[in-house]
Amino acid sequence: MNSAIVATLLLVLLGLAYQLGTSRSRGLVAAGGKLHSRPTYHGALVAIWTLVPALLVLGLWAMFGQSISRAYILTLLPADLVSAGGSALDHAVARVRQIASGYGVVGELAPYEQAAGNSLRSFQTIVSAVVLAAAAGLGAIALFMAHKRIDPRLRARNQVERVVFYLLLLCSGIAILTTVGIVVSLLTEAIRFFTFISPVDFFFGTVWNPRFSSTGAGSHGDFGLLPLLWGTIMVATIAMLVALPVGLMTAIYLSQYAKPAVRNAVKPIVEILAGIPTIVYGFFALVAVGPFLASIGNVLGLDIRATSALTAGLVMGMMIIPFISSLSDDILRQVPRTMRDGSLGLGATKSETIKRVVLPAALPGVVGAFLLAVSRAIGETMIVVLAAGNSPFPRLNPGEPVSTVTVSIVNQLTGDTDFASPQSLVAFALGLTLFVMTLLLNVVALFIVRRYREQYE
């Protein structure tokens, strides 16, 4: 079914229903009636009642349309092929769908395939017309009935607000259920992984060397988390050492020193960094920052590789700067003006006021922004995939290659993998570990924000 036609139908029904509902309620006001709700609420209520049956018909077709189409295709295929079933039948159904869609298929056509494709195309055209006509017809009936219900005593505002409330509740429920689904999927697959590998060996192992083999017990390889965890912490620490001072100083300048014209020009430029895709940062680190650091290391006599924790951390810090600066700027500007004026009135300089009044008052928000930025750094993928070097060994030198948890997840899920093997299931255990780490950081951030907010309020 053409999505443009469906969207046009819904927009026409929506606009017509709203206009008719609003016009009828205004006509009642012109005739001397006193409405309980404004005409806009009446129009919105009529539009809602008009769209509900149309959306119901379209939703039912979206749910069962593929099954109905498949059942019709089976009537067009040879009986021996249908009775055989299996992958051959699925392949034949897919070829018929491709012929009907007009994209064509690879190889020669069987005698029945072209006829089945033409029949399916005609069937889809007829059914789509019937579904659209049913949606339009039911919408028109609902429009007529809702239009007749408009009278001065109709509590349209209450009904519209109730519908909006349930829509918001539905959206909140979807967000919560999505989070629960992610956690459950990670947890169940991680539990499957721990049936192969001991949790003690995973969380406290110092060797990461998964081997794609199934020759017997003990052949799965080594799945020690500590080298990956060390690399993740090292890269995130370097990133925060770059992003925190630069971002915080930028926020202090923009909120306390910069003139409005300068602030309005500088802040959007800084925030452009947040809109650059991370793959661009990774490529920039690989082709520019890494070779630059390696050349500096050669001049100074230091061993700095082009792909290293230092390269990934520096570029990741550049990416996080607008995250910290924007949040900190908004937080610093929320400090009451009276506190700053009182400090200046007691004889403190502007820098002393910032250090002893503004920053302590804004400390909860600044710390919260810092911890949220740490969560972002820990979960970053593309920069470390391209610039960290993928060397899962615990090293103290940041100029050497390292591997992180996110890099290992990418490696274990890349290619043609078997999701029943520990080599692939370990990605879910790594993902669950990252989830717990970021969750703890967010909990700590909320605790600090609430604790110090109560102190300064």
MITOR-329990 format. One record per residue: residue in one letter; x, y, z of N, C-alpha, C in turn; residue number from 1. Coordinates in steps of 0.05 Angstrom, whole numbers. Atoms other than C-alpha are relative to their C-alpha. Layout:
N
 res   n.xx   n.yy   n.zz  ca.xx  ca.yy  ca.zz   c.xx   c.yy   c.zz   n
   A      X      Y      Z      X      Y      Z      X      Y      Z NUM
...
# end
This chain:
457
 res   n.xx   n.yy   n.zz  ca.xx  ca.yy  ca.zz   c.xx   c.yy   c.zz   n
   M     17    -24      0      0      0      0     18     25      0   1
   N    -16    -24      3     27     67    -20     -3     18     25   2
   S      0    -15    -25     46    105     43     -8     29     -5   3
   A      8    -28      6     36    173      9    -30      2     -2   4
   I     29     -1      2    -36    156     -8    -13     -2     28   5
   V     10      3    -27    -48    133     64      3     26     16   6
   A     -4    -25    -14    -17    197     92    -19     22    -10   7
   T     18    -20     12    -58    239     44    -29     -4     10   8
   L     27      6     -9   -123    204     64     -3      8     29   9
   L      2     -7    -29   -109    213    139      0     31      3  10
   L     -1    -30     -2    -91    287    129    -26     13     -9  11
   V     26    -11      9   -154    300     89    -22     -4     20  12
   L     20      6    -20   -197    266    141      4     18     25  13
   L     -6    -16    -23   -161    303    197     -8     29     -4  14
   G      6    -28      6   -167    372    164    -30      5     -3  15
   L     28     -3      4   -239    362    143    -16     -2     26  16
   A     14      3    -25   -261    337    211      4     24     18  17
   Y     -5    -23    -18   -227    393    249    -14     25    -10  18
   Q     13    -24     10   -255    446    203    -30     -1      4  19
   L     29      3     -4   -326    419    206     -7      3     30  20
   G      6     -2    -29   -324    411    282      3     28     10  21
   T     -4    -28     -9   -296    481    292    -22     18    -11  22
   S     21    -17     12   -347    512    244    -26     -4     14  23
   R     26      5    -13   -406    478    277     -1     13     28  24
   S      0    -12    -27   -385    500    347     -1     30     -2  25
   R      2    -29      3   -375    571    323    -27      9     -9  26
   G     28     -6      7   -443    569    291    -18      0     24  27
   L     16      1    -24   -473    550    358      5     26     17  28
   V     -6    -25    -15   -437    610    390    -14     23    -14  29
   A     12    -22     15   -463    656    335    -30      0      4  30
   A     29      2     -4   -534    630    348     -8      8     28  31
   G      7     -8    -27   -530    653    420      6    -21     21  32
   G     -6     21    -20   -507    588    453     26      6     15  33
   K    -24     -2    -17   -455    584    508     14    -27      2  34
   L    -14     26      1   -404    529    497     15     -5     26  35
   H    -17      8    -23   -371    490    553     29      2     -7  36
   S    -27      1      9   -307    485    512      4     19    -24  37
   R     -6    -17     23   -273    528    460     -4    -15    -26  38
   P      5     13     26   -287    514    386     23    -18     -8  39
   T    -23     17      8   -216    487    377     -1    -28     13  40
   Y      3     27    -13   -230    431    427    -22    -16    -14  41
   H     20     14     15   -293    413    389     11    -11    -26  42
   G    -12      9     24   -255    410    325     20    -23      4  43
   A    -19     21     -6   -200    368    357    -14    -26      7  44
   L     14     24     -7   -251    320    386    -12    -14    -24  45
   V     11     12     25   -286    310    319     23    -13    -16  46
   A    -22     12     15   -218    298    287      9    -26     12  47
   I     -9     25    -13   -199    246    339    -20    -23     -6  48
   W     20     21      6   -265    208    330      0     -8    -29  49
   T     -1      7     28   -256    210    255     25    -17     -6  50
   L    -24     15      6   -185    184    255      1    -28     13  51
   V     -2     25    -15   -196    127    305     -9    -24    -18  52
   P      8     23     17   -236     80    258     18     -3    -25  53
   A    -18      2     24   -192     97    198     27    -12      8  54
   L    -25     11    -10   -129     82    238     -3    -30      8  55
   L      5     28     -8   -161     18    264      1    -18    -25  56
   V      0     16     25   -173     -8    193     28     -3    -11  57
   L    -27      0     10   -104     11    170     19    -17     18  58
   G    -16     16    -18    -73    -20    232     -5    -30     -3  59
   L      6     28      4   -109    -86    222     12    -10    -26  60
   W    -13      9     25    -85    -89    150     30     -2      3  61
   A    -29      2     -5    -14    -74    173      8    -25     15  62
   M     -6     24    -17    -18   -131    223     -4    -26    -16  63
   F      8     25     13    -51   -184    179      3      1    -30  64
   G     -2     -2     29    -37   -159    108     20    -20    -12  65
   Q    -20     19     10     26   -201     99    -10    -28      0  66
   S     11     27     -1     -9   -264    122    -21     -5    -21  67
   I     21      3     21    -68   -252     75     13     -2    -27  68
   S    -14      1     25    -20   -238     18     14    -27     -4  69
   R    -13     26      2     19   -302     32    -20    -22     -6  70
   A     20     20      5    -44   -343     35    -10      1    -29  71
   Y      8     -2     28    -64   -316    -33     22    -11    -19  72
   I    -22     10     17      5   -331    -62      0    -30     -1  73
   L      0     29     -1      0   -403    -39    -20    -12    -18  74
   T     20     11     19    -62   -412    -81      9      2    -29  75
   L    -10     -4     27    -22   -390   -142     23    -19     -6  76
   L    -23     17      4     36   -438   -132     -8    -29     -6  77
   P      5     28      5     40   -511   -155     -5    -15     27  78
   A      7     15    -24     10   -560   -105     24    -15     12  79
   D    -22     15    -10     73   -602   -100     20     18     15  80
   L    -18    -19    -14    114   -540    -81    -11      9     27  81
   V     13     -8    -25     64   -519    -28      1    -22     20  82
   S     -1     22    -19     61   -588      2     28     -6     10  83
   A    -27      4     -9    137   -592      5      8     18     22  84
   G     -6    -19    -21    142   -529     47     30      6      2  85
   G    -28     -6     -5    208   -508     77     11     25    -13  86
   S    -13    -24     11    258   -459     50     -6      3    -30  87
   A      7     -3     28    240   -475    -22    -26     15     -4  88
   L     26    -14      2    169   -451    -11      4     29      7  89
   D     -5    -28     -8    193   -388     25     15     15    -23  90
   H    -14    -13     22    240   -374    -33    -19      6    -24  91
   A     19     -4     22    184   -383    -84    -19     23      6  92
   V     18    -22     -8    138   -336    -44     15     27     -3  93
   A    -16    -24      2    194   -284    -41      3      9    -29  94
   R     -3     -7     29    205   -288   -117    -26     11    -11  95
   V     26    -10     10    131   -278   -131     -5     28     10  96
   R      4    -27    -10    130   -217    -85     18     19    -16  97
   Q    -18    -18     15    190   -188   -122    -10      5    -28  98
   I     12     -4     27    157   -199   -189    -23     19      1  99
   A     23    -17     -3     94   -166   -165      8     29      6 100
   S     -9    -28     -6    133   -106   -138     13     14    -23 101
   G    -12    -12     23    166    -96   -205     30      2      0 102
   Y    -29      0     -1    238   -104   -182     13    -22    -15 103
   G    -11     22     15    247   -169   -218     16    -20     18 104
   V    -14     21    -15    285   -232   -197     25     -8    -16 105
   V    -24     11     12    352   -265   -211     -6    -27    -12 106
   G      4     26     12    352   -323   -259    -24     -1    -18 107
   E     22      4     17    301   -351   -306    -26     -4     16 108
   L     26      2    -13    227   -348   -289    -12    -28     -6 109
   A     16     24      4    188   -412   -279    -26      7    -13 110
   P     25     -7     14    124   -417   -320    -21     12     17 111
   Y     21     -9    -17     80   -404   -261      7     27     14 112
   E     -8    -23    -16    120   -346   -230    -11     26    -12 113
   Q      9    -25     11    103   -291   -279    -30      3      3 114
   A     30     -2     -4     28   -308   -277     -7      5     29 115
   A      5     -5    -28     31   -311   -201      6     29      8 116
   G     -7    -28     -6     66   -244   -198    -21     20    -10 117
   N     20    -18     11     15   -211   -244    -26     -2     17 118
   S     24      4    -16    -43   -241   -204      3     14     27 119
   L     -4    -12    -26    -12   -218   -138     -1     31     -3 120
   R      1    -29      4     -3   -147   -166    -29     10     -2 121
   S     28     -8      2    -76   -144   -185    -15     -3     26 122
   F     13      4    -26    -97   -173   -118      8     22     19 123
   Q     -9    -21    -18    -55   -122    -80    -13     27     -7 124
   T     13    -25      8    -85    -65   -121    -29      1     10 125
   I     28      1     -8   -156    -88   -107     -3      2     30 126
   V      2      0    -30   -144   -101    -33      7     27     11 127
   S     -7    -27     -9   -109    -34    -24    -23     19     -4 128
   A     22    -17      5   -167      1    -56    -23     -5     20 129
   V     21      7    -19   -216    -37    -11      7     10     28 130
   V     -8     -9    -27   -176    -21     52     -2     30      2 131
   L      1    -30      0   -170     53     34    -29      9      0 132
   A     28     -8      1   -244     56     17    -14     -6     27 133
   A     11      7    -26   -262     21     83      9     21     21 134
   A     -9    -20    -19   -218     69    122    -14     27     -4 135
   A     13    -26      6   -247    130     86    -30     -1      8 136
   G     28      2     -7   -318    104     94     -6      0     29 137
   L      4     -1    -29   -313     89    168      7     27     12 138
   G     -7    -26    -10   -278    155    178    -22     20     -6 139
   A     22    -19      7   -335    192    142    -24     -5     19 140
   I     22      6    -18   -387    155    184      6     12     28 141
   A     -7    -10    -26   -349    172    248     -1     31      0 142
   L      1    -29      2   -343    245    224    -29      9      2 143
   F     28     -8     -1   -418    249    213    -11     -3     28 144
   M     10      5    -26   -434    219    281     12     20     21 145
   A    -12    -19    -19   -384    262    319     -9     29     -5 146
   H     10    -27      6   -407    324    282    -28      5     11 147
   K     27     -3    -11   -479    311    304      0      2     30 148
   R      0     -1    -29   -458    304    377      7     27     11 149
   I     -8    -27    -11   -433    376    382    -24     15      9 150
   D     21    -17    -11   -477    417    427     13     16     22 151
   P    -13    -17    -20   -464    471    479      8    -14     26 152
   R     -6     14    -25   -463    421    537     23    -21     -3 153
   L    -20     21      5   -411    375    505     27      9     13 154
   R    -25     -6    -14   -348    373    549     23     -9    -18 155
   A    -20      8     20   -301    370    489     28      3     12 156
   R    -27     -3    -11   -241    397    527      8    -23     18 157
   N     -7     22    -18   -245    344    580      6    -26    -15 158
   Q     -5     25     15   -249    288    529     26      2    -16 159
   V    -25     -3     15   -192    316    487     24     -3     19 160
   E    -22      2    -19   -148    324    548      3    -29     11 161
   R     -2     28     -8   -165    253    569     14    -17    -21 162
   V    -14     14     22   -143    227    501     29      6      0 163
   V    -28     -8     -1    -79    267    505     14    -13     24 164
   F    -12     13    -24    -66    239    575      6    -29     -6 165
   Y     -5     29      6    -73    167    551     21     -3    -22 166
   L    -21      1     19    -29    182    491     27      4     13 167
   L    -25     -4    -14     25    209    536      7    -24     18 168
   L     -4     24    -16     16    149    582     10    -23    -17 169
   L     -9     21     18     24    103    522     29      5     -8 170
   C    -28     -6      7     88    138    500     19     -6     23 171
   S    -17      6    -23    116    134    570      3    -30      4 172
   G     -1     29     -3     98     60    573     18    -13    -21 173
   I    -17     11     21    132     47    506     29      4      7 174
   A    -28     -6     -7    196     81    531      9    -19     23 175
   I     -7     17    -23    195     41    596      2    -29     -9 176
   L     -1     28     10    179    -25    561     24     -5    -18 177
   T    -24      3     17    234    -13    510     25     -4     17 178
   T    -22      3    -18    284     -4    567      0    -28     13 179
   V      2     26    -13    258    -66    602      7    -22    -20 180
   G     -6     20     20    262   -105    537     30     -2     -6 181
   I    -29      1      4    334    -85    526     14    -14     23 182
   V    -13     12    -23    354   -104    596     -5    -30      1 183
   V      7     29     -1    317   -171    593     15    -15    -22 184
   S    -14     14     21    348   -189    526     30     -2      6 185
   L    -28      1     -7    418   -171    550      4    -20     23 186
   L     -3     18    -23    407   -209    615     -3    -29     -7 187
   T      4     28      7    380   -273    584     23    -10    -17 188
   E    -22     10     17    435   -277    531     26     -1     16 189
   A    -24      2    -17    488   -261    584     -1    -24     17 190
   I      2     24    -16    462   -317    627      7    -25    -17 191
   R     -8     22     18    469   -364    567     30      0     -4 192
   F    -29     -1      2    540   -340    559     14    -12     24 193
   F    -13      9    -25    556   -355    632     -4    -30      4 194
   T      1     29      0    534   -427    620     25    -13    -13 195
   F    -25      9     13    597   -433    577     25      9     15 196
   I    -24    -12    -13    645   -387    615     -8      8     28 197
   S      5     -6    -28    649   -379    690      0     31      3 198
   P      0    -29     -5    630   -309    714     26     10     13 199
   V    -26     -8    -12    694   -308    756     21      3    -21 200
   D    -20     -3     21    737   -321    695     -6     24    -18 201
   F      7    -23     17    699   -267    657      7     27     13 202
   F     -3    -26    -13    699   -211    708     28      5     11 203
   F    -26     -4    -12    768   -224    737     23    -11    -18 204
   G    -21     10     18    805   -254    677     17     22    -11 205
   T    -19    -20     10    866   -217    651      8     -5    -29 206
   V     -7      6     27    869   -249    582    -25      0    -17 207
   W     23     -1     19    822   -233    524     10    -13    -26 208
   N     -8     14     24    831   -284    469    -21    -21     -8 209
   P     21     19      9    765   -314    443      9    -15    -25 210
   R     -7     17     22    778   -372    397    -25    -12    -12 211
   F     23     11     13    726   -392    346      5    -30     -7 212
   S     -5     29      3    731   -467    357    -20    -15     17 213
   S     18     17    -15    687   -523    382     10    -28      1 214
   T    -12     26      0    735   -580    390     -2    -14     27 215
   G      3     13    -25    717   -596    461      0     20     23 216
   A      0    -17    -24    718   -570    532     25     17      1 217
   G    -23    -18     -3    763   -511    545     10     12    -26 218
   S     -9     -9     25    768   -494    471    -13     27     -8 219
   H     14    -25      7    725   -431    473     19     24      0 220
   G    -18    -23     -1    784   -386    488     -1     13     27 221
   D     -1    -15    -26    797   -335    543    -17     25     -3 222
   F     18    -23      1    745   -282    558      3     17     25 223
   G     -4    -18    -23    777   -239    611     -8     29     -5 224
   L     10    -27      4    743   -172    619     19     22      7 225
   L    -16    -21    -11    797   -134    655     17     15    -21 226
   P    -14    -16     20    840   -115    594    -18     19    -15 227
   L     19    -18     14    779    -87    559    -10     22     18 228
   L      9    -20    -20    756    -52    622     22     21      4 229
   W    -22    -19     -4    825    -21    631      2     19    -24 230
   G     -1    -17     24    826      4    559    -23     20      0 231
   T     23    -18     -1    756     33    567      5     23     19 232
   I     -5    -21    -21    775     70    631     22     19     -8 233
   M    -22    -17      8    840     95    602     -9     20    -21 234
   V      9    -18     21    808    124    539    -20     20     11 235
   A     20    -19    -12    750    154    579     14     20     18 236
   T    -15    -19    -17    799    185    629     14     21    -16 237
   I    -14    -20     18    840    218    574    -21     19    -11 238
   A     21    -17     12    776    243    542    -10     21     21 239
   M     11    -19    -20    751    274    607     22     20      9 240
   L    -22    -20     -6    820    306    622      1     22    -21 241
   V      1    -21     22    811    342    555    -26     16      2 242
   A     27    -12      3    736    356    557     -8     16     25 243
   L     10    -14    -24    725    376    630     12     28      3 244
   P    -10    -28     -3    773    436    636     -7     18    -23 245
   V      7    -17     23    761    461    566    -30      7      0 246
   G     29     -5      0    685    452    570     -8     18     23 247
   L      8    -16    -23    680    482    640     10     29     -3 248
   M    -10    -28      4    725    542    624    -16     14    -22 249
   T     16    -12     20    685    553    561    -27      9     11 250
   A     26     -7    -12    620    553    601      3     24     18 251
   I     -4    -23    -18    649    601    653      3     26    -17 252
   Y     -4    -24     16    671    649    599    -26      9    -13 253
   L     24     -8     14    606    647    561    -22     11     19 254
   S     21     -8    -19    562    654    623      7     24     17 255
   Q     -7    -20    -19    603    703    664     16     24    -12 256
   Y    -17    -21     11    650    743    619     -9     10    -27 257
   A      6     -8     28    626    743    547    -23     19     -2 258
   K     22    -18      6    583    799    520    -22    -16    -15 259
   P     21     15     13    515    777    493      5     -6    -30 260
   A     -6      5     28    537    786    421     21    -21     -4 261
   V    -21     20      2    600    745    432    -11    -28      7 262
   R     12     25     -8    561    691    469    -18    -12    -21 263
   N     18     10     21    509    686    415     14    -10    -25 264
   A    -16      9     23    564    676    363     17    -24      7 265
   V    -19     21     -7    611    630    402    -15    -26      7 266
   K     13     24     -9    561    582    433    -10    -18    -22 267
   P      7     17     22    531    557    368     23    -13    -14 268
   I    -24     12     13    601    547    339     10    -23     16 269
   V     -9     22    -17    621    505    399    -19    -24     -2 270
   E     19     22      0    557    464    396     -1    -14    -28 271
   I     -2     14     26    570    448    322     15    -26      3 272
   L    -15     24     -5    619    397    349    -18    -23      8 273
   A     18     21     -9    561    359    380    -16    -12    -23 274
   G     16     10     22    527    352    312     16    -16    -21 275
   I    -17     15     19    586    320    276     -3    -30      6 276
   P      2     29     -5    576    244    267     26    -11     12 277
   T    -24     11    -13    623    202    309     18    -14    -20 278
   I    -17     13     20    648    165    247     19     21    -12 279
   V    -18    -21     10    676    232    223     22      5     20 280
   Y    -21     -3    -20    712    241    289     20    -23     -2 281
   G    -18     23      2    740    170    282     19      2    -24 282
   F    -17     -3     23    765    183    212     20     23      3 283
   F    -18    -22     -6    795    250    234     22     -9     18 284
   A    -20     10    -18    831    214    290     19    -18    -14 285
   L    -16     20     14    856    160    243     20     13    -19 286
   V    -16    -11     22    883    204    187     15     26      8 287
   A    -13    -26     -7    902    269    223     12      0     28 288
   V    -11     -3    -28    909    266    299     20    -22      6 289
   G    -19     22     -5    942    197    302     28      5    -12 290
   P    -26     -6     12    998    213    252     14     24     12 291
   F    -11    -24    -12   1007    281    284     13     -6     27 292
   L    -11      8    -25   1017    251    353     25    -18     -3 293
   A    -23     18      5   1064    198    325     25     17     -8 294
   S    -22    -17      8   1107    252    292     11     16     24 295
   I    -10    -14    -25   1110    291    358     15    -19     17 296
   G    -14     19    -15   1130    228    393     28     -6    -11 297
   N    -26      4     12   1187    218    344     19     23      6 298
   V    -17    -23     -6   1212    288    356      9      0     29 299
   L     -6      0    -29   1209    281    432     13    -26      9 300
   G    -11     25     -8   1235    210    432    -19    -18     16 301
   L     21     16    -13   1170    180    457    -12    -20    -19 302
   D     12     21     16   1137    117    433    -31      5      0 303
   I     29     -6      2   1068    142    410     -9    -12    -27 304
   R     11     12     24   1030    100    360    -22     17    -12 305
   A     21    -15     13    983    130    309    -28     -8     10 306
   T     25     10    -12    927     86    335      6     -8     29 307
   S     -6      5    -28    929     88    411    -22     11     17 308
   A     19    -11    -19    890    105    473      1     30      1 309
   L     -3    -29      0    918    175    470    -15     13    -23 310
   T     14    -10     23    892    187    400    -30     -1      4 311
   A     29      3     -3    823    160    415    -10     18     23 312
   G      9    -16    -22    819    197    482     -1     30     -7 313
   L      0    -29      8    839    265    453    -24      7    -18 314
   V     22     -6     18    789    262    397    -27     -3     13 315
   M     25      4    -14    734    235    442     -4     24     19 316
   G      3    -24    -16    748    294    489     -9     23    -16 317
   M     10    -21     18    739    342    431    -30     -3     -5 318
   M     28      4      6    672    310    417    -18      6     25 319
   I     17     -3    -24    648    315    490      1     29     10 320
   I     -1    -27     -9    669    388    499    -27     15     -1 321
   P     25    -15      0    603    418    475    -21    -12     19 322
   F     19     13    -18    565    367    518      3     13     28 323
   I     -5    -11    -27    598    393    582     -4     31      0 324
   S      2    -29      0    602    466    561    -29     10     -1 325
   S     28     -8      2    529    471    541    -15     -4     26 326
   L     14      5    -25    502    438    604     10     18     22 327
   S    -11    -17    -21    550    476    649     -8     29     -3 328
   D      8    -28      5    533    542    616    -28      5      9 329
   D     28     -4     -9    459    532    627     -2     -1     30 330
   I      1      3    -29    472    511    699     11     25     14 331
   L    -12    -24    -12    517    571    715    -18     24     -3 332
   R     18    -23      4    466    619    686    -25     -2     17 333
   Q     23      3    -18    413    590    733      6      9     28 334
   V     -6     -9    -27    451    613    795    -13     28      4 335
   P     14    -26     -4    410    670    825     18     24     -1 336
   R    -16    -25      4    434    739    807      6     13     27 337
   T     -3    -13    -27    425    761    880     25    -11     14 338
   M    -24     11    -13    481    713    903     25     13    -11 339
   R    -23    -14     11    530    744    854      2     29      8 340
   D      0    -29     -8    509    815    870      7      3     29 341
   G     -7     -2    -28    515    801    944     30     -4      4 342
   S    -29      4     -3    586    775    936     15     24    -10 343
   L    -13    -24     10    606    834    893     -4     24     19 344
   G      6    -22    -19    573    881    943     17     -1     25 345
   L    -18      3    -23    617    853    999     29      5     -6 346
   G    -27     -7      7    679    871    960     15    -22    -15 347
   A    -14     21     14    696    806    925      3      7    -29 348
   T     -4     -4     28    725    808    856    -17    -19    -17 349
   K     16     17     17    691    776    796     10    -29      1 350
   S    -11     27      0    739    717    796     -6    -14     27 351
   E      6     11    -26    730    707    871    -29     -8      3 352
   T     29      6      0    654    709    862     -5    -26    -15 353
   I      4     25     15    658    655    810     10    -24     15 354
   K    -12     22    -14    704    611    851    -15     -7     26 355
   R     10      5    -27    670    619    919    -31      1      2 356
   V     29     -2     -1    597    632    901    -13    -15    -23 357
   V     14     11     23    577    614    831      5    -30     -4 358
   L     -7     28      4    615    548    823    -11    -18     22 359
   P     12     17    -21    595    520    892    -30     -3     -3 360
   A     29      2      3    522    537    879     -7    -17    -24 361
   A      6     16     24    525    505    810     13    -28      1 362
   L    -15     25     -1    566    445    834    -17    -24     -6 363
   P     16     24      6    509    394    832     -4     -4    -30 364
   G      5      3     28    493    408    760     26     -5    -16 365
   V    -25      4     14    566    412    739     10    -29      3 366
   V     -8     28     -5    581    345    772    -18    -19    -16 367
   G     18     17     16    519    315    740      7      0    -29 368
   A     -8     -2     28    541    340    672     26    -16     -5 369
   F    -26     15      3    611    311    683     -5    -30      0 370
   L      5     29     -1    584    242    702    -15     -9    -25 371
   L     14      8     25    536    241    643     20      0    -24 372
   A    -20      0     21    595    259    598     18    -24      2 373
   V    -15     25     -4    634    201    628    -15    -24    -11 374
   S     17     22     11    576    155    610      2      0    -30 375
   R     -2     -2     29    579    181    539     27    -10    -10 376
   A    -27      9      8    654    169    536      3    -30      2 377
   I     -3     29     -3    649     98    562    -15    -15    -22 378
   G     16     14     20    596     80    511      7      7    -29 379
   E     -7     -8     28    629    112    450     12    -24    -15 380
   T     -9     23     16    643     63    394     17      7    -24 381
   M    -13     -3     26    664     90    326     28     12      3 382
   I    -26    -12     -3    722    133    351     21    -21      9 383
   V    -20     20    -10    755     76    390      3    -23    -20 384
   V     -3     21     20    741     26    334     21      8    -20 385
   L    -18     -9     21    781     68    285     27     10     12 386
   A    -25    -14    -10    833    102    331     13    -13     23 387
   A    -12     12    -25    846     58    393     20    -21     -6 388
   G    -20     20      8    883      2    357     -8    -29      4 389
   N     11     27     -4    844    -60    381     23    -19      8 390
   S    -21     17    -12    899    -90    424     -8     -6     28 391
   P     11      5    -26    867   -124    484     21    -10     20 392
   F    -20      6    -20    926   -122    532      1     24     19 393
   P     -2    -22    -20    931    -82    597     27     14     -2 394
   R    -25    -16      3    982    -27    584     -3     26     16 395
   L     -1    -25    -15   1003     33    625      6     24    -18 396
   N     -7    -21     18   1029     73    566    -24      8    -18 397
   P     23     -8     17    972    113    534      7      3    -29 398
   G     -7     -3     28   1012    119    470      0    -27    -15 399
   E      1     26     12   1003     44    456    -29     -7     -6 400
   P     28      8      7    942     11    424    -13    -15     24 401
   V     16     14    -20    887    -14    470    -26     -9    -13 402
   S     27      8      9    819    -46    462    -20      7     22 403
   T     21     -7    -19    754    -26    496    -23    -19     -2 404
   V     23     18      0    689    -60    512    -16      3    -25 405
   T     16     -4     24    653    -28    454     13    -11    -25 406
   V    -14     11     23    707    -48    405     -4    -30     -1 407
   S      3     29     -1    702   -120    428    -29     -9     -8 408
   I     28      6      8    626   -119    420     -3      0    -30 409
   V      1     -2     30    634    -96    348     14    -24    -12 410
   N    -15     22     11    687   -149    335    -15    -27      2 411
   Q     13     26     -4    646   -206    364    -26     -3    -16 412
   L     26      1     15    582   -188    326      4      7    -29 413
   T     -5     -6     29    615   -172    259      5    -26    -15 414
   G     -4     24     17    611   -223    204    -23    -20      4 415
   D     20     22     -1    573   -288    197      4    -16     26 416
   T     -5     12    -26    568   -309    270    -23    -18      8 417
   D     20     18    -11    531   -364    307     -7     10     28 418
   F      9    -12    -25    490   -334    363     -4    -20     22 419
   A      1     20    -20    491   -399    401     28     -6     12 420
   S    -28      5     -9    567   -397    412      8     21     20 421
   P     -9    -21    -20    602   -362    470     15     23    -13 422
   Q    -14    -21     13    643   -322    420    -19     23     -8 423
   S     20    -20      6    579   -285    400    -16      9     25 424
   L     15     -7    -24    542   -288    467     15     18     18 425
   V    -15    -18    -18    599   -252    501     -6     29     -5 426
   A      7    -28      6    577   -189    466    -23     10     18 427
   F     22     -8    -18    513   -189    508     10      3     29 428
   A    -12     -3    -27    554   -199    572     15     27      1 429
   L    -14    -26      1    598   -140    551    -20     23      0 430
   G     20    -21      1    536    -99    535    -13      4     27 431
   L     12     -2    -27    505   -115    603     20     13     19 432
   T    -20    -13    -17    570    -94    636      1     30     -4 433
   L      1    -29      6    569    -27    600    -26     13     11 434
   F     25    -11    -10    496    -18    618      1      5     31 435
   V     -2     -3    -29    510    -29    692     19     23      7 436
   M    -19    -22     -5    570     18    690    -13     28     -4 437
   T     13    -26      6    531     75    658    -24      5     20 438
   L     22     -3    -19    471     62    704     11      9     27 439
   L    -11     -8    -26    515     68    766     10     29     -2 440
   L     -8    -28      3    545    133    739    -24     19      1 441
   N     23    -17      0    476    161    727    -13      2     28 442
   V     11      0    -27    453    140    797     17     19     18 443
   V    -18    -17    -15    515    174    827     -5     29     -7 444
   A      5    -28      9    501    237    786    -26     10     13 445
   L     25     -8    -12    429    239    811      3      5     30 446
   F     -4     -3    -29    451    229    883     14     26      6 447
   I    -15    -25     -6    502    285    880    -17     24     -6 448
   V     17    -23      6    453    332    846    -20      5     22 449
   R     21     -3    -21    399    320    898     13      8     27 450
   R    -13     -6    -26    448    322    957      8     29      2 451
   Y    -11    -27     -1    482    387    940    -22     21     -7 452
   R     21    -19      5    419    419    913    -15      8     25 453
   E     13     -6    -26    387    413    981     18     17     18 454
   Q    -18    -16    -16    449    443   1012      0     29     -8 455
   Y     -2    -28      9    449    506    969    -27     13     -4 456
   E     26    -13      3    374    517    965    -11     11     26 457
# end
